[in-house]
Amino acid sequence: MNLIILCDKNTQKYLAKNLDFTEHNYGILSYENELRTDFARRVIDFLPHIVVVFRGYRNRGADLIKEILKVREEAPDIRFVYIYGKITDEQEFLQTTTELIENGVFDISISELYEQGFKKDFFDLLKTPMDLEDFKTLLQKRAENNKYFEVSETLQSELAKVVDNTQVKFSKTAADAEYSDENTAQLDELQEQRSGEHFVIGLSSIHNTSGVIQTAFEMAIVLSQAKQSISLFLPDSVYDRFLKFHEIDITAAKNGCTVNDLPIYPLSAYDESNVTAKYRIVAVLDITEQLFEKADIKVVMCRGTEWDISYLEEYLNLPLPYNKEINYCFYPISQPDFLKFNKAMIQGHCKAYRLRTSPNYTNPCEWNRNVYTEILHLYTDVDTKKKMKLFGR
C-alpha cells in the first residue's frame, strides 16, 4: 500500500530513520510538511491508499476537514489516519477529534511518537481500520492505563456524545455504466449484538410510505418460517383494512388476530410488557415516532425516484444519533440507479440494500429473503452455517 504523510520536518526525519515502511509493505509517495489549499489536489494526483496526518504540521491557511471532503468527492476510497499523540489540552483534543469523527474519520491515534510501543500501534492502525466504537474503547483503555498521560472522565463523557455526521450527497447524473446483479447490497461491519430476550424491528419511511407494510409482512413471514416467535404490529388504519379484506369481524379482533399463521395486532395495542415474542415487528408511518426511534433494528424504505431522493438526502444529513445504524432499503428502483445512489450511501457510511418485487407477501422472493437475512445477521448471533438453514435458503 502507498502512503502520503503530512507532518512537520522533525517528524519526517524521525519516521525515515526509525520506521521501516518497506518491511511492512508500505511505500511513501510523498512527505508533505505544510497544509496548503492545493493539498487535496496533490492527494488526488498521487492517489495513495492512505493519507497519514501527524498533528503539528505547518498550516498555510487551509482547513484539513475541507481538504478531506474535497478528496472524498473524487476519491472516496482513500483512507485518512490522524496521529494526535499525547493529550496535553483536553479542550483542543475534544475539538479536533469531534471534527474528525463527525466527518467520518475514526482512525485516530493517541500514541505519542517517542513512547515505547508507538511503532507497533502505528502499523497496527494502518493495517486495521477503526470505527467510532473502536476509538472510544481505545480512549477508555488509555484512561485505565495512564502510564503516559491521563484521560479524564469529563473528556470520556463528552466524546461519548459525538456521532458520525458524514454528509451524504446524491449525484444528479444518470447511471450509464454496465452493471451486474450480484453483490449489490452494501454491508457494514457487525453491529453491537443484543443478548436480551427480544428484538424490536422498526420499519418506516421518510416521505412516501410505499413498501413499508409489504416489507414488514415479508420479514414476519421469513422469521415465522424459520420457526421464530414473532408479533407483527400494523398502523390501526392498515390493520382495519386488512381485517376487512379477510372478512374478519373488526369488533371481535380489535386487539389482534392470526392470518396465515401470523399473529397480527393494531399498533394501538402495543404494550412492551405484554408481548412475549422474540421478534416484534413494528410498522409505523411516521418516522419520528418513539417506537421507531427506540427499535433495536431499524429499517427505512426509500423510493428511488428523483422527487423522493431529495427527501432522503435531507434526512441522512440530519444530526440524528442513529442515522448510521439504519438499514435503508430501496424499492422500487432499477439496478443502475441503485448502484449510483449506493455509492453516495457508502461514502456517507450508510447501509443500503435493494429490494425486488415478490409474488406475494406470503412468498418473499429469494433476493429479498437474502437481504432480510443479511440485515438480521448484523444484530443477532446466528452463525453463518445455521443461518442458511434457519431462513430456508
Phi, psi and omega in degrees: 000149181253145183236150160244132182242123175259116184198170175281172186293324179295319178295319179301315180298319181295316180296315181297328184274325192249344181245127179265094182291324182298321180300329180262014176066039175240138175246143180263114178281325183193142166260128177246122182264352181223144175263110179246172182290349177260014183299314181299319180296321178295319178297314181296323178295321180281327184051063176282166173283322185222140169251122180256126181245121175261127177301139180114359178294157178279131181256124180254049175083017179253163178246119185301315182299316179297322179293321178298316181295325176297318179298316184295330179299324183255332183221075187294343183276351178290129183263143178246131178239129183245120178262099182282318181087206185293136178275108178252339180223107186295324180294319177295318179298316180297317180296315182295310184291326178298314179299318180294311183296316181297341178251022170081017176257108182251345181281079184241123181255137175247023174279135179280137185308321188261004181276158178294134179095356181298317184303314180295314180301320184295309182289330175297320180292320177298324183283323188235107179297151178253155168252185185298318181293325177300317181295317180295324176294319177301316180295321179296319179296323177297323180294325180284332180237080186272052181294324185254329177194160182267150174237111187287159177295327179298316179296315179299320180295318180292319180291332179296338181275346185284136179235162178282113180249029179308126184286148177244130178224120182274137179290143179268359181279152180282151177280127182226003181275158173290157185214168177238149179280354187266148172055050183261345179281126178276115183255133177269181178287166182303130178279170177299128185275147180253127184256009181288188186275341182211162176238137171259121179256112181261130177239135178202189176213164185274318185229295182263131186278009182304126174094347184296308184292316179302315182292322177299316178297315182297317178296322178296318179297314181300316180290322179295318179292338175274010177062037173261144178282127183225157169225132181249124180248127182244151172307143187305319181295321179291318179301316180297318180292327178295316178297318181299318180298320182272007177056046177258137181296115183297323181296317182289332184249027185296338181251012177137161178202176177233124178227131183053039179066015177257125173282117187238138184225154171286149183298329180295342181270000184293124176217109187303324184289339184256000181261123185256351183296148179291321180246120178250110183263119187240116177260120180237143182272341179250113186293345180272357179297143182298328179302321178286315184298329182267357182297145179288322179238122183248131178234126179242128178275137183229133173270147184266014181281154182299326182279348176259331187293334179292326175296319180296316180300318178298317182294317182298332183263009171285147181281057179269137184292343185248009183304319183281350179275342186288146173261110184267117181252119181270127177192135348280150180199144176282159180298315179299319179293322178298315180299322179294311182289326181295331176301317178291324179296319178298315180299328180270010178062038179248147180268125182231145179222156174249130175255156179241173180279125177267156178302322182194155181298336178280354182220072181301139180294159184301322180301312181294322177303317180296320179296314180297321178298315180297317180298310182295326182291342177291339188242336182260165184260025177290126181284163189300317184294317180289329183300319182298321179283322184301319184261017171064034182262000000 
